[in-house]
Amino acid sequence: MIVRSIVKPSEYHDSVSLMLVARELAGLEGVHDAAVVMATDANKSILAGAGLLTTDIQAAGPNDLVLAVSAVDEPKAVRALGKAQELLKWKASPESAGESRPKSIRSAVSLYPGANLAVISVAGRYAADEAWEALRHGLHVLLFSDNVSLPDEIALKKYGREHGLLLMGPGAGTAILNGVALGFANVLPSGPVGIVSAAGTGLQEVSTLLARAGVGLSQGLGTGGRDLKKEVGGIMMLLALQALQADPATQVLVLISKPPANEVAQAVLTQASASAKPTVVCFLGGELGALEMAPNVIPARTLQECSLLAARAVHPEIGDIQAILKAEKDRLEQHAIVLKEKLQPQQRYLRGLFSGGTLCYEAQVIWKDMQISPVYSNAALQGGLALPDSTKSYGHTAVDLGEEEFTVGRPHPMIDNDLRIRRLLQEARDPETAVILLDVVLGYAAHPDPAVELGPAIRQARSLAYSDGRRLPVVASVTGTDRDPQGLRQTVSALGAAGASICDSNAAAARLAGMIVSA
């Protein structure tokens, strides 16, 4: 194989276009592998692992676009790179977008005067300006973009609060407003539970577990991950909480976040206590003491427990939640014994490869409770250990592949499985890997059929280990519903047929993986 590359300085294309071009190149005759990404340090490391890193790419900067192919000979490599440039040029042309569309928020408001919400997903350096434009036109905003400065976020949210407008974000990947799913979201039944979440996949996990329990959603509001920091003050969580407290369709409230700043947590709990509506609060990894003291507040340790408690607030006949969790734990322990017996002595470490940042965080909270340590992560718990290099595992590892370091110039792993598959095979080749944990998130905007790619990859990973004299357990959870475009049951069935052990929730999957490596 020969490797050839092109560097295009300061050229920007949206990440989905880059993914589609790379896939088309990889399908060309004589092409072994291909990548079309921005030249960030993380992407360079990934290219190096794939054998696609050239000296030209190594010298490129993070704002440069790079095209790389490995092919059987020079003519096929040159042809593939030429095809890539043609495709990028076509995707950037106005004709490729189809029908004429507004080119600014101002023109969109003129064309759709009844609109009251803007969804903003542009490069981070432009996102704040677009959000200001939307707010000043009286629109609520779902700010999907990240890379927005903290001072800009604070100013935007203060303006929104003063004018009665929601500024969900930055980095708000999920919302369900009046039954309409925005960003990464699932097909859910309507119902009495309203969720305010500073965590997109946290909102998805809890809402889909509720749906499986027969409980629907009134609203699902995302705030962005930094909203409960001291500097921001929980502006959007407080505003959204007040709105749901006044909403007659919302009977039970759910609040989800990583541990907030102490003064922000107190403000949120004070507001939660101002309503008679039961409020389930999951501050993942936070102390439960203050929550237990607040009137009308029901504390939850995990997203799974959060969903069970909210479901019981609607249907009291669900019964003893701790008994339900204890029965599940007993079943998982029996399964873990069977899987663990087949491991070789050198297989000691768990490797979590996550597409959902909140699910990665929840798993680490559970492993901490199980006294599995140390766990290294690129999205570590407060006081946890950071991975020296996010592209390589070390000991017990939890990697959030949706972190910005991996998504600059590359689609989110909920959309594109390529990066996770490469990492899955990398972990399978490591003789110290005892178990691999995957989260699979379904719904709108996610990959149309993740199992069709992850299933064969799981088979290949287990085969690689087997050829080296090892068995390799793969544990997975699927966040979704049967009404999602991908279908929950179909996805679970396909992943199970590939040899994965499928758990009903991310928390259960994390516990099973932890039990496999526990002494």
Secondary structure as UniProt FT lines:
FT   STRAND          2..8
FT   TURN            9..10
FT   HELIX           15..26
FT   TURN            29..30
FT   STRAND          31..38
FT   HELIX           41..49
FT   TURN            50..51
FT   HELIX           55..59
FT   TURN            62..63
FT   STRAND          65..71
FT   HELIX           74..92
FT   HELIX           94..97
FT   HELIX           105..111
FT   TURN            113..114
FT   STRAND          117..120
FT   HELIX           124..136
FT   TURN            137..138
FT   STRAND          140..143
FT   HELIX           150..162
FT   TURN            163..164
FT   STRAND          167..168
FT   STRAND          174..177
FT   TURN            178..179
FT   STRAND          180..183
FT   STRAND          190..197
FT   HELIX           200..212
FT   TURN            213..214
FT   STRAND          217..222
FT   TURN            225..228
FT   TURN            230..232
FT   HELIX           235..245
FT   TURN            248..249
FT   STRAND          252..257
FT   HELIX           262..273
FT   STRAND          279..283
FT   TURN            284..285
FT   HELIX           289..293
FT   TURN            295..296
FT   STRAND          297..299
FT   HELIX           303..314
FT   HELIX           316..318
FT   HELIX           321..340
FT   TURN            341..342
FT   TURN            345..346
FT   STRAND          349..354
FT   HELIX           357..369
FT   TURN            370..371
FT   STRAND          375..377
FT   TURN            378..379
FT   TURN            382..383
FT   STRAND          385..386
FT   TURN            390..391
FT   STRAND          396..400
FT   TURN            401..402
FT   HELIX           404..407
FT   TURN            408..409
FT   TURN            413..415
FT   HELIX           418..428
FT   TURN            431..432
FT   STRAND          433..441
FT   HELIX           451..467
FT   TURN            468..469
FT   STRAND          474..479
FT   TURN            482..483
FT   HELIX           488..497
FT   TURN            498..499
FT   STRAND          501..503
FT   HELIX           506..517
//
